[in-house]
Amino acid sequence: MSIESVMPSNHLILCHALLLLPSIFPSTRVFSNESALLIRWPKYWSFSFNISPSSEHPGLISFRMDWLDLLEVQGTLTSSYYMSLEIHLFGVLLAILGNLVISISLNIQYSHLRSAQQEHPRPYFRSVLWWSGIILMALGETGNFAAYGFAPITLIAPLGCMSVTGSAIISVMFLRENLRASDLLGMTLALAGTYLLVNFAPNITQAISARTVQYYFVGWQFMIYMILEILVFCILLYFHKRKGMKHIVILLTLVALLASVTVISVKAVSGMITFSVTDKMQLTYPIFYIMCIIMIASCVFQVKLLNQATKLYNTAMVVPVNHIFFTISAIIAGIIFYQEFLGAAFLTIFIYLFGCFLSFLGVVLVTRNREKEHLPQSYIDFGNVPGKQILDKIQPDSSSLSYGTLPDGSDSIKSPSKEKKGV
């Protein structure tokens, strides 16, 4: 609170204040050159009294009294800090629940694949298990999408390790898989890393409006980052398409480069939707639809490259490498585009990176040596049935689900004519 007045210079001003405050002796400072008096009661309030010649009215003096309630300011700052912390924790909760729901959906789909190998399988679109897995997958991804609107990218992206650890727990409980010592160690490390990530991630609250996204979108940091990313992506894509290089690092690096664009656009779209619900409508700005197009396009190409990697390599190799590459690219994107580590202390950054390392190590231990089980053959080879003689393999009818599949074994059934030639 401030009071300012102008009075004749030949008057003597005497001020006396009656204050109902605790009996704490105040600190007093006098500035003779400005005729200022500052009185402060520690932790409670601050009072300043300033007398100076008036520049606008010669012969008059002006005095100013400033009153500052320190308890009110401190309470405002504290409430703002806890409010931002609650918002971040809500985003973390959405991300963890979303990843756990995704792990449940993956196990349901795996269970559907096993049940589909029965003697009379039903089409997948008539399976309750298949639809349950699809619905749960959509719910989990929706939770992850909403989480980016409440918390920074550097906090949400590393929480993908909860999907891997949750899937391991569910497979042991419901699919009767073996629980290994490396699984327990990996889950412990992943949980410890998650705890450090949640506590030492940047505690910044950004209102992601359309103008904010536009400001970041044309910033020089993002421009340089995009030029370098496009250059690296084109070089890797050249070696992948023209030179035929199918190494897992090349494929998953391409996926990670696209993922960095995906998380930037997801954060922008989710943030603008959240801002529209809580404050002012942002969905009328063109930048919202531009980010939607970027999000959808990057997701499509990302899934396409990821499917190529899963066809060429074991899932136990693809999952940990993809998680590590995706998390690193998302963190870099959040730091560069949204400047999420701006002003962070060195110790905070170090502990945060150590938490990321623990979560990476936990994912690697959980997925290590977990090879994909060989499912039963999708049709019966009648050449191995006693009393049946055929000339070649039996291919199922084209209308069946197993049409076009081949048996896992490399040995083929020889026809009787070939056996006679061999003799």
Buried (B, 14 or more C-beta within 10 A) or exposed (E): EEEEEEBEBEEEEEEEEEEEEEEEEBEEEEEEEEBBBBBBBEEBBBBBBBBEEBEEEEEBBBBBBBEEEBEEEEEEEEEEEEEBEEBBBBBBBBBBBBBBBBBBBBBBBBBBEEEBBEEEBEEBEEBEBBBBBBEBBEBBBEBBBBBBBBBBBBBBBBBBBBBBBBBBBBBBEEEEBEEBEBBEBBBBBBBBBBEBBBEBBBBBBBBBBBEBBBEBBEBEEBEEBBEEBEEEBEEBBEEBEEEEEBEBEBBBBBBBBBBBBBBBBBBBBBBBBBBBEEEEEBEEBEBBEBBBEBBEBBBEBBEEBBEBBBEEBEEBBBBBBBBBBBBBBBBBBBBBBBBBBEEBEEEBBEBBBBBBBBBBBBBBBBBBEBEEEEEEBBBEBEBEEEEEEEEEEEEBEEEBBBEEEEEEEEEEBBBEEEEEEEE
